[in-house]
Amino acid sequence: MAASKKDPTEPIRLRASRYPDVDKGTACTQSAFKTNKKAFLYIGMQGGRYKAMFKLEKSKSEAANLAVKQPDRFDVGSTVWVTARFTAEEPMPKKLWEKWLDESYELSRSPAKPKKPSARKVPAKKTTKTKKKATTKKKAGT
């Protein structure tokens, strides 16, 4: 009987669970890690490989470059989510997942950003009051 390969997601899960105020749950078949009621990591098996999803802003261009070079391993979504796929034989590099995990946690930990005002212009209300002139009508025959 062959020895089973070590799960490369364990160190990632362990680090994620050690951040302050983290809740661990499940979303579909993935483990979900949240803080401030916002997810910062989804991780688990999918299609015979491991999959980890991170929330990125600063490192998103780095992830996009990796996605161009290794499209079967990295995918950059249209929002802040970046997906990494890996195996036990070829795990995600530790320096990379540590950096992305820290960034993802910080993005979820911070309070929500205020929404940007819409681009359409709303007419301004007139603030000056116009005074009506008092008019008197002359009665006929006076």
C-alpha positions as CSV (number, residue, x, y, z in Angstrom):
1,M,0.0,0.0,0.0
2,A,1.4,3.4,-1.1
3,A,1.8,6.1,1.5
4,S,-0.7,8.9,1.1
5,K,0.5,12.2,0.0
6,K,0.5,15.1,2.5
7,D,-2.4,17.6,2.0
8,P,-0.7,20.8,0.8
9,T,-3.7,22.9,2.0
10,E,-3.1,22.1,5.7
11,P,-0.5,24.8,6.3
12,I,-2.7,27.4,4.5
13,R,-5.7,26.4,6.6
14,L,-3.7,26.4,9.8
15,R,-2.4,29.9,9.1
16,A,-5.9,31.2,8.2
17,S,-7.4,29.8,11.4
18,R,-4.8,31.6,13.5
19,Y,-5.7,35.2,12.4
20,P,-7.8,37.1,15.0
21,D,-11.6,36.8,14.8
22,V,-11.8,34.1,12.2
23,D,-14.8,31.9,11.6
24,K,-14.5,28.6,9.7
25,G,-17.3,27.2,7.8
26,T,-18.2,25.4,4.6
27,A,-19.3,26.7,1.3
28,C,-20.3,23.9,-1.1
29,T,-17.4,21.5,-0.8
30,Q,-14.8,24.1,0.1
31,S,-13.7,25.2,3.6
32,A,-14.5,28.9,4.0
33,F,-12.6,31.3,6.3
34,K,-14.3,34.6,7.3
35,T,-13.6,37.6,9.4
36,N,-15.9,40.6,9.9
37,K,-18.6,38.4,8.3
38,K,-16.6,38.5,5.0
39,A,-14.9,35.6,3.4
40,F,-11.1,35.8,2.7
41,L,-10.3,32.2,1.8
42,Y,-12.1,29.3,0.1
43,I,-10.0,26.1,0.0
44,G,-10.4,22.4,-0.8
45,M,-10.4,19.7,-3.4
46,Q,-12.0,20.2,-6.8
47,G,-11.6,18.0,-9.8
48,G,-8.7,15.9,-8.5
49,R,-6.7,19.0,-7.5
50,Y,-6.6,21.4,-4.7
51,K,-8.1,24.9,-5.1
52,A,-7.6,28.0,-3.1
53,M,-9.4,31.4,-3.7
54,F,-8.0,34.6,-2.3
55,K,-9.3,38.2,-2.3
56,L,-6.6,40.4,-3.8
57,E,-6.1,44.0,-4.8
58,K,-2.4,44.9,-4.5
59,S,-1.2,41.5,-5.8
60,K,-3.9,41.2,-8.5
61,S,-1.4,42.2,-11.3
62,E,1.0,39.6,-10.0
63,A,-1.8,37.0,-10.2
64,A,-2.7,38.1,-13.7
65,N,0.9,37.6,-14.9
66,L,0.9,34.1,-13.3
67,A,-2.5,33.4,-15.1
68,V,-1.0,34.3,-18.4
69,K,2.1,32.1,-17.9
70,Q,0.2,29.2,-16.2
71,P,-3.5,29.4,-17.1
72,D,-4.2,25.9,-15.9
73,R,-3.0,26.9,-12.4
74,F,-4.1,30.5,-11.9
75,D,-7.3,32.4,-12.7
76,V,-8.1,36.0,-12.1
77,G,-11.8,36.8,-11.8
78,S,-13.5,40.1,-12.8
79,T,-13.8,41.0,-9.1
80,V,-11.2,40.7,-6.3
81,W,-11.1,36.9,-6.3
82,V,-8.1,35.0,-7.6
83,T,-8.1,31.2,-7.9
84,A,-5.0,29.0,-7.5
85,R,-5.0,25.3,-8.4
86,F,-2.3,22.9,-7.3
87,T,-1.5,19.3,-6.4
88,A,0.4,17.6,-3.6
89,E,3.3,17.0,-6.1
90,E,3.3,20.6,-7.2
91,P,1.9,22.7,-4.3
92,M,1.5,26.4,-4.3
93,P,4.7,28.2,-3.3
94,K,4.7,29.0,0.4
95,K,5.9,32.6,0.0
96,L,3.1,33.2,-2.6
97,W,0.3,31.8,-0.5
98,E,1.5,33.5,2.7
99,K,1.5,36.9,0.9
100,W,-1.9,36.3,-0.7
101,L,-3.4,35.0,2.4
102,D,-2.2,38.0,4.5
103,E,-3.6,40.4,1.9
104,S,-6.9,38.6,1.6
105,Y,-7.4,38.6,5.3
106,E,-6.6,42.3,5.6
107,L,-9.0,43.2,2.8
108,S,-11.8,41.3,4.6
109,R,-10.9,42.6,8.0
110,S,-11.1,46.3,7.1
111,P,-14.5,48.0,7.2
112,A,-16.4,48.3,4.0
113,K,-15.4,51.1,1.7
114,P,-18.0,53.8,1.1
115,K,-19.7,53.5,-2.3
116,K,-18.5,55.9,-5.0
117,P,-21.1,58.4,-6.0
118,S,-22.8,57.6,-9.3
119,A,-21.6,59.2,-12.5
120,R,-24.9,60.7,-13.5
121,K,-25.5,64.3,-12.5
122,V,-28.4,65.1,-10.3
123,P,-29.8,68.7,-10.7
124,A,-28.9,70.9,-7.8
125,K,-31.8,72.3,-5.8
126,K,-32.3,76.0,-6.0
127,T,-31.4,77.5,-2.6
128,T,-32.4,81.2,-3.2
129,K,-36.0,82.1,-2.5
130,T,-37.7,84.5,-4.8
131,K,-39.8,87.2,-3.2
132,K,-43.2,87.8,-4.6
133,K,-44.1,91.5,-5.1
134,A,-47.2,92.5,-3.4
135,T,-49.7,93.8,-5.9
136,T,-52.9,95.6,-5.2
137,K,-55.8,95.8,-7.6
138,K,-57.7,99.0,-7.9
139,K,-61.4,98.6,-7.5
140,A,-63.4,100.1,-10.2
141,G,-64.9,103.5,-9.3
142,T,-62.6,104.4,-6.5
